[in-house]
């Protein structure tokens, strides 16, 4: 039996809508929390998950509150490229695994910040 990975998503824009198809197709991934500054985006993503028969995730407008949830094991961060670094660092410092799909840093120094946060 596979273990289910409980995922949170920070940033619920158009890219998240596209990527959500992958999440709903995986039996071993459950989206347990979603976060965005815009309530309308939250409602839309929750509606998509509900429409696919998935569990309704916890919702947040402050990602720090989401990171405090013990049931969130990993966090996917499809936010704008210039916010990946600080959010990814905060996630790692909260003990969460992090996934970002585009460059998370704009300089070597910023990459070192991610490495140090991971360590």
Residue pairs with C-beta under 8 A, 6 or more apart in sequence:
2 27
2 28
3 28
4 27
4 28
4 29
4 30
5 28
5 29
5 30
5 73
5 74
6 30
6 32
6 71
6 72
6 73
6 74
7 23
7 29
7 30
7 31
7 32
7 33
7 72
7 73
7 74
7 75
7 76
8 31
8 32
8 33
8 34
8 35
8 57
8 66
8 67
8 69
8 72
8 74
8 75
8 76
8 96
9 16
9 31
9 33
9 34
9 35
9 45
9 75
9 76
9 77
9 78
10 35
10 36
10 63
10 66
10 75
10 76
10 77
10 78
10 79
10 87
10 91
11 35
11 36
11 77
11 78
11 79
11 80
11 83
11 87
12 34
12 35
12 36
12 38
12 41
12 42
12 44
12 45
13 36
13 41
13 78
13 79
15 78
16 41
16 45
16 78
17 44
17 45
17 48
19 76
19 78
19 101
20 31
20 45
20 48
20 49
23 29
23 31
24 48
24 49
24 52
24 54
30 54
30 55
31 49
31 54
31 55
31 57
32 55
32 57
32 58
32 69
32 71
32 72
33 57
33 58
33 59
33 60
33 66
33 69
33 71
33 72
34 42
34 45
34 46
34 57
34 58
34 59
34 60
35 42
35 59
35 60
35 61
35 62
35 63
35 66
36 42
36 45
36 61
37 61
39 61
42 59
42 61
46 56
46 57
46 59
49 55
49 56
49 57
50 56
58 66
58 69
60 66
63 87
63 90
64 90
66 72
66 75
67 75
67 90
67 91
67 94
67 96
68 94
72 96
73 96
73 97
74 96
74 97
74 98
74 99
75 91
75 96
75 97
75 98
75 99
76 98
76 99
76 100
77 84
77 87
77 88
77 91
77 98
77 99
77 100
78 100
78 101
79 87
81 102
81 103
81 106
82 106
84 100
84 102
84 103
84 104
84 105
85 104
85 105
85 106
85 110
85 113
85 114
88 98
88 100
88 104
88 114
88 117
89 113
89 114
89 117
91 97
91 98
92 98
92 114
92 117
92 118
93 117
104 110
104 111
104 114
105 111
105 113
105 114
